[in-house]
Amino acid sequence: MAFSVRPSEYFYVNTRDELGAAYRILSALAARGVNLLAFTAVPSGEHRAQFALFPEDPSQFIAETRQAQIEIEGPHYALLVQGDDDLGRLAGVHGRLFEAGVDVYASSGVSDGRGAFGYVVYVREDQFQQAVDALEL
């Protein structure tokens, strides 16, 4: 497998940046049976944090966050890219997007240390379908 691309909805949770903030959100979602495909946390101002949550089932996620009284923003759209961790793989992904005129405004990835990688690619909403088409195998 070279790589696979999965269009994904994601949602933001904005919260106070305090000890245990991510644990509280993530454990509440896990207790409600919400499976996440990806998660990121970044600072978003003084004493604030923003979590990006990529649920496997967005409808379930929305229902469960309402029940848990977790305020969310979204959906937004990104691409989840997974595959064999070959030298230059991410350059190839970005090359396809560049050739299609797609502006990547953020991304984050990790190798699993066993020969595979996972990568989140954030693109402009008006270029989302163009990005999906560029990465179709």
Secondary structure per residue as TSV (DSSP state, phi and psi in degrees):
chain	resnum	aa	ss	phi	psi
A	1	M	-	360.0	124.3
A	2	A	-	-72.4	-68.2
A	3	F	E	-163.9	160.5
A	4	S	E	-122.1	152.1
A	5	V	E	-123.3	130.5
A	6	R	E	-125.2	110.4
A	7	P	E	-60.8	138.8
A	8	S	E	-142.0	142.2
A	9	E	E	-87.3	143.0
A	10	Y	E	-136.6	162.9
A	11	F	E	-135.4	148.9
A	12	Y	E	-100.1	144.4
A	13	V	E	-122.3	121.1
A	14	N	E	-101.6	131.5
A	15	T	E	-148.5	167.9
A	16	R	E	-67.0	135.5
A	17	D	-	-83.4	94.5
A	18	E	-	-140.0	160.9
A	19	L	T	-51.9	125.8
A	20	G	T	86.5	3.9
A	21	A	H	-60.8	-48.6
A	22	A	H	-65.2	-41.0
A	23	Y	H	-58.3	-44.2
A	24	R	H	-62.6	-45.1
A	25	I	H	-67.6	-50.1
A	26	L	H	-64.8	-40.2
A	27	S	H	-71.1	-33.8
A	28	A	H	-64.4	-41.2
A	29	L	H	-68.0	-43.1
A	30	A	H	-62.1	-40.3
A	31	A	H	-63.9	-23.9
A	32	R	T	-96.4	6.8
A	33	G	T	79.8	19.0
A	34	V	-	-85.5	121.4
A	35	N	-	-96.1	128.8
A	36	L	E	-104.0	138.9
A	37	L	E	-88.1	-27.7
A	38	A	E	-159.3	158.7
A	39	F	E	-152.3	135.3
A	40	T	E	-134.9	154.1
A	41	A	E	-136.2	131.3
A	42	V	E	-138.7	153.0
A	43	P	E	-68.6	146.6
A	44	S	-	-135.3	28.1
A	45	G	S	139.1	178.9
A	46	E	T	-62.8	118.0
A	47	H	T	61.2	27.8
A	48	R	E	-126.0	150.9
A	49	A	E	-136.1	151.1
A	50	Q	E	-124.5	124.8
A	51	F	E	-104.2	133.0
A	52	A	E	-104.8	122.2
A	53	L	E	-117.2	127.9
A	54	F	E	-112.0	91.4
A	55	P	E	-77.8	147.2
A	56	E	S	-65.3	-38.3
A	57	D	S	-123.7	94.6
A	58	P	H	-57.8	-37.1
A	59	S	H	-63.2	-45.2
A	60	Q	H	-62.7	-43.1
A	61	F	H	-56.9	-48.1
A	62	I	H	-60.8	-46.5
A	63	A	H	-62.0	-44.0
A	64	E	H	-72.1	-35.8
A	65	T	H	-67.9	-34.0
A	66	R	H	-63.0	-47.0
A	67	Q	H	-61.5	-36.8
A	68	A	T	-85.5	-1.1
A	69	Q	T	57.5	43.2
A	70	I	-	-100.2	119.6
A	71	E	-	-78.7	129.1
A	72	I	-	-124.8	157.0
A	73	E	E	-119.9	133.8
A	74	G	E	139.8	-177.2
A	75	P	E	-83.7	153.8
A	76	H	E	-119.1	173.2
A	77	Y	E	-130.6	138.8
A	78	A	E	-146.1	176.9
A	79	L	E	-116.0	132.9
A	80	L	E	-102.3	119.2
A	81	V	E	-112.7	129.9
A	82	Q	E	-135.2	147.9
A	83	G	E	174.2	-166.3
A	84	D	E	-71.7	134.4
A	85	D	-	-86.8	75.1
A	86	D	-	-94.0	150.0
A	87	L	T	-55.3	126.4
A	88	G	T	87.2	3.0
A	89	R	H	-58.7	-47.8
A	90	L	H	-66.5	-34.7
A	91	A	H	-60.5	-39.7
A	92	G	H	-64.2	-40.6
A	93	V	H	-61.5	-49.0
A	94	H	H	-66.3	-32.8
A	95	G	H	-62.3	-44.1
A	96	R	H	-62.2	-42.3
A	97	L	H	-67.0	-41.7
A	98	F	H	-59.4	-47.2
A	99	E	H	-62.8	-27.6
A	100	A	T	-88.2	-0.7
A	101	G	T	76.2	24.7
A	102	V	-	-93.8	129.5
A	103	D	-	-91.0	112.5
A	104	V	E	-84.5	118.4
A	105	Y	E	-101.1	-10.3
A	106	A	E	-164.8	155.1
A	107	S	E	-162.4	159.5
A	108	S	E	-155.1	136.3
A	109	G	E	-147.8	168.0
A	110	V	E	-154.3	144.3
A	111	S	E	-91.9	144.5
A	112	D	-	-84.9	-1.2
A	113	G	S	79.4	-0.5
A	114	R	S	-124.2	16.0
A	115	G	S	105.7	7.7
A	116	A	E	-129.7	163.0
A	117	F	E	-138.5	161.9
A	118	G	E	-131.4	143.5
A	119	Y	E	-148.1	132.2
A	120	V	E	-107.2	127.3
A	121	V	E	-118.8	119.5
A	122	Y	E	-100.4	126.0
A	123	V	E	-127.1	163.9
A	124	R	-	-62.4	142.9
A	125	E	G	-57.2	-38.6
A	126	D	G	-74.4	-7.5
A	127	Q	G	-111.8	7.7
A	128	F	H	-61.1	-51.6
A	129	Q	H	-64.6	-36.1
A	130	Q	H	-60.8	-39.9
A	131	A	H	-67.4	-44.0
A	132	V	H	-58.9	-47.6
A	133	D	H	-61.5	-38.9
A	134	A	H	-65.9	-29.9
A	135	L	H	-100.1	-0.5
A	136	E	-	-60.5	139.0
A	137	L	-	-94.8	360.0
